[in-house]
Amino acid sequence: MLKDDPEAIRQYEAYHANPWPEVGKGTLDCGVRRVFIYRFGRLLFMYMETPDDFDMERDMPKYMEDPRAKEWDVMMREFQEPVPGAPEGSTWVRMQEIYALEADRK
């Protein structure tokens, strides 16, 4: 959830239009294959594709090993606020998948 501030939203989108190279590298290095972030008003939705054995608690901390990636994460948190019900200190929360449809891939 982005802060209720049009300038914060503009800045958040501007940063994501030109992310630092360390951000993409760190994300891929920890095992994430693809990431998409969508915005509707202040609400953010992030979709990540990962290998089947990817574990958020084990693998995502590897992203923060790069000082520049950690700096990015700290800075992006300045534009966000927790969604209702988020654990203390969290800006992103897991969502439960309730439906999926995929074309048959053979």
PyRosetta script that sets phi, psi and omega in degrees:
from pyrosetta import init, pose_from_sequence

init()
pose = pose_from_sequence("MLKDDPEAIRQYEAYHANPWPEVGKGTLDCGVRRVFIYRFGRLLFMYMETPDDFDMERDMPKYMEDPRAKEWDVMMREFQEPVPGAPEGSTWVRMQEIYALEADRK")
pose.set_psi(1, 126.6)
pose.set_omega(1, 176.5)
pose.set_phi(2, -83.7)
pose.set_psi(2, 154.0)
pose.set_omega(2, 176.1)
pose.set_phi(3, -62.2)
pose.set_psi(3, 152.9)
pose.set_omega(3, -179.9)
pose.set_phi(4, -80.3)
pose.set_psi(4, 70.7)
pose.set_omega(4, -175.2)
pose.set_phi(5, -151.1)
pose.set_psi(5, 108.8)
pose.set_omega(5, -177.7)
pose.set_phi(6, -54.0)
pose.set_psi(6, -34.9)
pose.set_omega(6, 179.0)
pose.set_phi(7, -69.7)
pose.set_psi(7, -38.8)
pose.set_omega(7, 176.6)
pose.set_phi(8, -63.2)
pose.set_psi(8, -41.5)
pose.set_omega(8, 178.4)
pose.set_phi(9, -64.0)
pose.set_psi(9, -42.9)
pose.set_omega(9, 179.1)
pose.set_phi(10, -61.8)
pose.set_psi(10, -45.1)
pose.set_omega(10, -179.4)
pose.set_phi(11, -65.1)
pose.set_psi(11, -42.3)
pose.set_omega(11, 178.9)
pose.set_phi(12, -58.2)
pose.set_psi(12, -46.4)
pose.set_omega(12, 179.4)
pose.set_phi(13, -67.6)
pose.set_psi(13, -37.4)
pose.set_omega(13, 178.6)
pose.set_phi(14, -63.5)
pose.set_psi(14, -43.2)
pose.set_omega(14, 177.2)
pose.set_phi(15, -61.3)
pose.set_psi(15, -42.3)
pose.set_omega(15, -178.1)
pose.set_phi(16, -74.3)
pose.set_psi(16, -17.4)
pose.set_omega(16, 174.4)
pose.set_phi(17, -73.5)
pose.set_psi(17, -23.4)
pose.set_omega(17, 180.0)
pose.set_phi(18, -141.0)
pose.set_psi(18, 66.0)
pose.set_omega(18, -176.9)
pose.set_phi(19, -68.0)
pose.set_psi(19, 153.6)
pose.set_omega(19, 177.7)
pose.set_phi(20, -65.0)
pose.set_psi(20, 143.4)
pose.set_omega(20, -179.6)
pose.set_phi(21, -56.6)
pose.set_psi(21, -34.5)
pose.set_omega(21, -178.9)
pose.set_phi(22, -64.6)
pose.set_psi(22, -26.8)
pose.set_omega(22, -179.9)
pose.set_phi(23, -67.8)
pose.set_psi(23, -50.5)
pose.set_omega(23, 178.4)
pose.set_phi(24, -64.6)
pose.set_psi(24, -43.9)
pose.set_omega(24, -179.3)
pose.set_phi(25, -62.1)
pose.set_psi(25, -46.1)
pose.set_omega(25, -179.9)
pose.set_phi(26, -62.6)
pose.set_psi(26, -38.5)
pose.set_omega(26, 179.1)
pose.set_phi(27, -64.5)
pose.set_psi(27, -47.7)
pose.set_omega(27, 179.3)
pose.set_phi(28, -67.2)
pose.set_psi(28, -38.9)
pose.set_omega(28, -178.7)
pose.set_phi(29, -63.9)
pose.set_psi(29, -27.9)
pose.set_omega(29, -179.9)
pose.set_phi(30, -86.8)
pose.set_psi(30, 0.4)
pose.set_omega(30, 173.0)
pose.set_phi(31, 114.8)
pose.set_psi(31, -8.5)
pose.set_omega(31, 178.8)
pose.set_phi(32, -72.2)
pose.set_psi(32, 134.9)
pose.set_omega(32, -178.8)
pose.set_phi(33, -95.3)
pose.set_psi(33, -39.2)
pose.set_omega(33, -179.9)
pose.set_phi(34, -147.5)
pose.set_psi(34, 146.6)
pose.set_omega(34, 177.0)
pose.set_phi(35, -136.6)
pose.set_psi(35, 137.9)
pose.set_omega(35, 174.4)
pose.set_phi(36, -131.5)
pose.set_psi(36, 134.6)
pose.set_omega(36, 173.4)
pose.set_phi(37, -121.0)
pose.set_psi(37, 127.8)
pose.set_omega(37, 178.3)
pose.set_phi(38, -115.1)
pose.set_psi(38, 151.2)
pose.set_omega(38, 177.6)
pose.set_phi(39, -128.8)
pose.set_psi(39, 134.3)
pose.set_omega(39, 170.5)
pose.set_phi(40, -129.6)
pose.set_psi(40, 108.2)
pose.set_omega(40, -173.6)
pose.set_phi(41, 60.8)
pose.set_psi(41, -121.0)
pose.set_omega(41, 178.6)
pose.set_phi(42, -94.5)
pose.set_psi(42, -12.1)
pose.set_omega(42, -175.2)
pose.set_phi(43, -79.7)
pose.set_psi(43, 129.6)
pose.set_omega(43, 176.7)
pose.set_phi(44, -108.3)
pose.set_psi(44, 143.8)
pose.set_omega(44, 174.6)
pose.set_phi(45, -131.3)
pose.set_psi(45, 123.6)
pose.set_omega(45, 178.1)
pose.set_phi(46, -112.3)
pose.set_psi(46, 130.7)
pose.set_omega(46, 177.6)
pose.set_phi(47, -116.2)
pose.set_psi(47, 126.0)
pose.set_omega(47, 179.3)
pose.set_phi(48, -122.6)
pose.set_psi(48, 137.8)
pose.set_omega(48, 171.3)
pose.set_phi(49, -103.7)
pose.set_psi(49, 129.6)
pose.set_omega(49, -176.3)
pose.set_phi(50, -137.8)
pose.set_psi(50, 164.6)
pose.set_omega(50, 172.7)
pose.set_phi(51, -64.6)
pose.set_psi(51, 158.7)
pose.set_omega(51, -178.9)
pose.set_phi(52, -58.4)
pose.set_psi(52, -31.5)
pose.set_omega(52, -177.3)
pose.set_phi(53, -90.6)
pose.set_psi(53, 9.4)
pose.set_omega(53, 178.9)
pose.set_phi(54, -65.5)
pose.set_psi(54, 136.2)
pose.set_omega(54, 178.3)
pose.set_phi(55, -128.6)
pose.set_psi(55, 117.5)
pose.set_omega(55, -176.2)
pose.set_phi(56, -54.4)
pose.set_psi(56, -47.6)
pose.set_omega(56, -176.1)
pose.set_phi(57, -67.1)
pose.set_psi(57, -34.2)
pose.set_omega(57, -178.3)
pose.set_phi(58, -84.8)
pose.set_psi(58, -42.6)
pose.set_omega(58, -168.7)
pose.set_phi(59, -93.4)
pose.set_psi(59, -36.0)
pose.set_omega(59, -177.4)
pose.set_phi(60, -64.8)
pose.set_psi(60, -32.8)
pose.set_omega(60, 177.0)
pose.set_phi(61, -58.9)
pose.set_psi(61, -23.5)
pose.set_omega(61, 177.2)
pose.set_phi(62, -61.4)
pose.set_psi(62, -31.0)
pose.set_omega(62, 178.1)
pose.set_phi(63, -59.6)
pose.set_psi(63, -38.6)
pose.set_omega(63, -175.4)
pose.set_phi(64, -78.6)
pose.set_psi(64, -2.5)
pose.set_omega(64, 178.9)
pose.set_phi(65, -68.3)
pose.set_psi(65, -27.0)
pose.set_omega(65, 177.6)
pose.set_phi(66, -83.4)
pose.set_psi(66, 122.6)
pose.set_omega(66, -177.5)
pose.set_phi(67, -57.5)
pose.set_psi(67, -34.5)
pose.set_omega(67, -180.0)
pose.set_phi(68, -70.4)
pose.set_psi(68, -39.3)
pose.set_omega(68, 177.1)
pose.set_phi(69, -65.2)
pose.set_psi(69, -40.3)
pose.set_omega(69, 177.9)
pose.set_phi(70, -64.4)
pose.set_psi(70, -41.4)
pose.set_omega(70, 177.5)
pose.set_phi(71, -59.4)
pose.set_psi(71, -42.7)
pose.set_omega(71, 177.8)
pose.set_phi(72, -59.6)
pose.set_psi(72, -47.9)
pose.set_omega(72, -178.0)
pose.set_phi(73, -60.3)
pose.set_psi(73, -45.4)
pose.set_omega(73, 178.9)
pose.set_phi(74, -61.5)
pose.set_psi(74, -43.7)
pose.set_omega(74, -179.1)
pose.set_phi(75, -65.3)
pose.set_psi(75, -42.1)
pose.set_omega(75, -178.9)
pose.set_phi(76, -65.3)
pose.set_psi(76, -31.1)
pose.set_omega(76, 178.1)
pose.set_phi(77, -64.7)
pose.set_psi(77, -23.2)
pose.set_omega(77, 177.8)
pose.set_phi(78, -66.7)
pose.set_psi(78, -22.8)
pose.set_omega(78, -179.1)
pose.set_phi(79, -92.9)
pose.set_psi(79, -7.9)
pose.set_omega(79, -172.6)
pose.set_phi(80, -113.5)
pose.set_psi(80, 162.5)
pose.set_omega(80, 170.3)
pose.set_phi(81, -137.5)
pose.set_psi(81, 155.1)
pose.set_omega(81, -177.2)
pose.set_phi(82, -66.5)
pose.set_psi(82, 146.2)
pose.set_omega(82, 171.7)
pose.set_phi(83, -75.3)
pose.set_psi(83, 154.2)
pose.set_omega(83, 178.1)
pose.set_phi(84, -55.3)
pose.set_psi(84, 133.0)
pose.set_omega(84, 178.2)
pose.set_phi(85, 88.6)
pose.set_psi(85, -1.5)
pose.set_omega(85, 179.4)
pose.set_phi(86, -70.5)
pose.set_psi(86, 145.2)
pose.set_omega(86, 175.3)
pose.set_phi(87, -61.3)
pose.set_psi(87, 153.4)
pose.set_omega(87, 179.3)
pose.set_phi(88, -52.6)
pose.set_psi(88, 130.5)
pose.set_omega(88, 177.6)
pose.set_phi(89, 84.0)
pose.set_psi(89, -0.5)
pose.set_omega(89, -178.1)
pose.set_phi(90, -99.0)
pose.set_psi(90, 138.4)
pose.set_omega(90, 170.3)
pose.set_phi(91, -108.8)
pose.set_psi(91, -25.5)
pose.set_omega(91, 175.3)
pose.set_phi(92, -111.3)
pose.set_psi(92, 141.6)
pose.set_omega(92, 176.6)
pose.set_phi(93, -131.2)
pose.set_psi(93, 153.4)
pose.set_omega(93, 176.4)
pose.set_phi(94, -75.4)
pose.set_psi(94, 144.4)
pose.set_omega(94, 174.4)
pose.set_phi(95, -110.7)
pose.set_psi(95, 147.9)
pose.set_omega(95, 178.2)
pose.set_phi(96, -86.4)
pose.set_psi(96, 127.6)
pose.set_omega(96, 175.5)
pose.set_phi(97, -72.4)
pose.set_psi(97, 129.3)
pose.set_omega(97, 178.8)
pose.set_phi(98, -117.0)
pose.set_psi(98, -9.6)
pose.set_omega(98, 178.0)
pose.set_phi(99, -160.5)
pose.set_psi(99, 141.7)
pose.set_omega(99, 175.2)
pose.set_phi(100, -146.3)
pose.set_psi(100, 142.5)
pose.set_omega(100, 175.3)
pose.set_phi(101, -135.3)
pose.set_psi(101, 125.0)
pose.set_omega(101, 178.1)
pose.set_phi(102, -133.2)
pose.set_psi(102, 143.3)
pose.set_omega(102, 175.5)
pose.set_phi(103, -66.6)
pose.set_psi(103, 147.7)
pose.set_omega(103, 177.9)
pose.set_phi(104, -64.8)
pose.set_psi(104, 119.2)
pose.set_omega(104, -178.1)
pose.set_phi(105, -109.0)
pose.set_psi(105, 109.6)
pose.set_omega(105, 179.9)
pose.set_phi(106, -117.3)
pose.dump_pdb("model.pdb")
